[in-house]
Amino acid sequence: MLVWCAILFSLGVLAFLDSTFTFGEIFRTINSVLFMLVSLGLLVRISMKRRLRELETLRERIMELEQQLRSFEAKRKTSETVRG
């Protein structure tokens, strides 16, 4: 993520230098396309990280529920052995 931000920062600096020194029309086109591609890459990466975090949360919740189920079954078995 730091690399993406560094790329965007450098593109911003280049865009500032372009507006100050007017490098030409070709540079502006390339710079705007690079901004779009890097922004798209950031959006994809953020959405992937968000999905992975949701999966991790669900796995943690499943593990908690399995532990609760095991403890419930153990309590039930001990109560059955005491009765029987």
C-alpha positions as semicolon CSV with decimal commas, in nm:
position;residue;x (nm);y (nm);z (nm)
1;M;0,000;0,000;0,000
2;L;0,293;0,228;0,072
3;V;0,426;0,168;-0,279
4;W;0,092;0,267;-0,433
5;C;0,085;0,586;-0,226
6;A;0,443;0,669;-0,324
7;I;0,354;0,622;-0,692
8;L;0,052;0,850;-0,657
9;F;0,263;1,110;-0,477
10;S;0,528;1,104;-0,747
11;L;0,260;1,135;-1,016
12;G;0,119;1,433;-0,828
13;V;0,462;1,595;-0,817
14;L;0,506;1,532;-1,188
15;A;0,163;1,680;-1,259
16;F;0,257;1,989;-1,056
17;L;0,584;2,024;-1,246
18;D;0,395;1,977;-1,573
19;S;0,151;2,255;-1,489
20;T;0,438;2,480;-1,381
21;F;0,678;2,418;-1,668
22;T;0,431;2,294;-1,937
23;F;0,612;1,981;-2,057
24;G;0,357;1,908;-2,325
25;E;0,026;1,746;-2,412
26;I;0,161;1,389;-2,435
27;F;0,287;1,396;-2,076
28;R;-0,052;1,516;-1,950
29;T;-0,229;1,229;-2,123
30;I;0,016;0,970;-1,993
31;N;0,004;1,118;-1,643
32;S;-0,376;1,111;-1,630
33;V;-0,384;0,749;-1,755
34;L;-0,128;0,651;-1,491
35;F;-0,336;0,824;-1,222
36;M;-0,642;0,626;-1,332
37;L;-0,456;0,292;-1,338
38;V;-0,293;0,341;-1,000
39;S;-0,624;0,451;-0,849
40;L;-0,792;0,144;-0,996
41;G;-0,517;-0,074;-0,851
42;L;-0,568;0,083;-0,509
43;L;-0,943;0,026;-0,525
44;V;-0,897;-0,340;-0,620
45;R;-0,641;-0,396;-0,345
46;I;-0,859;-0,232;-0,080
47;S;-1,163;-0,437;-0,182
48;M;-0,957;-0,759;-0,175
49;K;-0,822;-0,677;0,171
50;R;-1,174;-0,602;0,294
51;R;-1,302;-0,939;0,166
52;L;-1,008;-1,122;0,323
53;R;-1,077;-0,952;0,656
54;E;-1,442;-1,058;0,638
55;L;-1,333;-1,418;0,576
56;E;-1,094;-1,404;0,871
57;T;-1,371;-1,269;1,093
58;L;-1,606;-1,547;0,985
59;R;-1,340;-1,813;1,049
60;E;-1,277;-1,674;1,397
61;R;-1,649;-1,677;1,470
62;I;-1,678;-2,038;1,350
63;M;-1,393;-2,140;1,581
64;E;-1,565;-1,967;1,875
65;L;-1,893;-2,142;1,801
66;E;-1,719;-2,480;1,771
67;Q;-1,558;-2,427;2,111
68;Q;-1,893;-2,334;2,263
69;L;-2,049;-2,644;2,109
70;R;-1,771;-2,867;2,249
71;S;-1,811;-2,721;2,597
72;F;-2,189;-2,764;2,577
73;E;-2,151;-3,128;2,471
74;A;-1,899;-3,191;2,750
75;K;-2,138;-3,044;3,007
76;R;-2,422;-3,256;2,870
77;K;-2,213;-3,574;2,888
78;T;-2,109;-3,505;3,247
79;S;-2,470;-3,440;3,349
80;E;-2,578;-3,767;3,182
81;T;-2,308;-3,968;3,361
82;V;-2,407;-3,816;3,696
83;R;-2,774;-3,908;3,638
84;G;-2,702;-4,255;3,500
